Amino acid sequence: MWNTVQRGRRYMKLWPKHPIVGNLPESQVIPFSKLGARWLPLAAGVNAFVQWQYLGIEYAPQIIACSLFIFLLPLQGYYWLGKRAYRPLPIPLVRWYQELKTKLNQQGEDIRLPSHRPGPCYIDLARVLQQALKKLPPQDY
């Protein structure tokens, strides 16, 4: 599980922030995961403090469980991204991936799939998109 979370964090850093990928779920999950990672630990601490003040020591297990749940919510986004990163692309995205790969190879880039994968995954699409956004003119992607 920890490896999946780490893959999700790497995939999150690799995914391009561009309007061309705005309709894919990653473009919504990534900003929420970043926001959660930034603010939910603070919210968990405030939650624990407030509940401790109002409920007292006899509710300590419930307070800890609730605060731990809030604290760990960003991991759900990282886990989802880690699972999604190595899921095979659907056919329309495979075609788009192949087009971008062909255009980049014509520009002199060396884009290849890793030999252990039968087809492109979402992380491969993210890598190709990063290269395409850097090298190709806007009308080509």
N, C-alpha and C positions, 0 to 999 in steps of 0.2 A: 504494500500500500504506500509506503513512504517513497518508493521509487516512482510510483505513479504521480504522487504529489510533486516530486522534483521535476518530472517530465512536464507536468502542467505549468510549473513556474517558468521553465525554459521555453515552452511553447508560447506562453503569454508574452515573453520578451521578444520573441521572434515574429509574432503576428503583426502585420503592418497596420498602422493607424491611417487609413485612407478611405475615402467615400466609396471606392470601387468594391470594397468588401463589406460595406455597411449593412447589407441584408443577411449576412451570415451570422449565426448565433454567437460566434466568438466575439463579434464586435459589441455585443451586449454583455456577455459574461465577463469579459476581461475588465471593463471599467468598474463593474460592480464588485469584482473580486479585489481589485486594487483599492477601491473605496472601503470595502469591508476590512481589508488587511490594515488599513490606516486607522480607522475609527472604532472598529468593534472591540479591540482590546481595552480601549478607554471606556467604552460603554459597559463592558463586562465588569470592570473595576468599579465604576459608578453604581452599577446594579448591585454588586455585592455590598458596597458600603451602605447604600440606602436601605436595602433589605435587612442588613445586619442592625441598622439603627432602629428600624420599625419593628422587626420581628424578634430580634434577640438571638442568643446563642442556641436556644433549643431548636431552631430551624436551620442550623448550620448545614446539614446535608443537602437540603433543598436549595439553599442559597448557593452552595458550591456547584451543585449540578446545573442550576440555571445559568450561573455566570460562566461555567465551563462550556455550556452549549453556545452561548453568545460568542465566547472567545474563539471557538473552533469553527464557526460558520464560514470564514474565508477558505478553510481547507476544502470545503465542499466544491467551491469553484475551481480550485487548483486540481482536485481529483477529477472533476468532470473534464477539464482541459487536458489532463494527462491521458485520460481514456480516449478522448476525441482525437488527440494528436496522431495516434497510430491506427486510426480507423480508415479503411480504404475509402477513397473518394467515390461519390456517385458518378454516373456516366457523364452528365453535363459538365461537372467540374473536371473530370479526366480529360475531356476534349479541350477545355480551357487551359488546363495544365500543359497538355501537349502543344497547343498553339504557342503559349508563352515560352516553353522550352525550345521549340523550333526557332522562334524569333531570336531568343537569346543566343542560341548556338550559332545562328547566322551572324550575330554581332561579335562573335569571337569568345563568348563565355563557354565554359565546359560544364554543362549541366547534365548530370546523370543520376539515375536512381541507385540507391545502394543495392548491391547484388543479392542480398538476402530477402528483398521484398519483391513480390510478384507484380505489384502495381503501385501507383502513387498513393500516398496517404496525405492527410491534412497538413502534417508538418512539412512534407515535400512541397505542397502548394504554397505554404507560407514562405519557404526559402526561395522558391521561384518568383513569387510576388515581390519579395524584398529586392531581388536582383532586377526584376522588370521595372519596378518603380525607380530604381537608380539609373538604369541604362537605356531604357526604351522611351521614345517620345510618348506623350499622353494618348495619342490616337491609336497606338499599337497595343494597348492593354485594355 
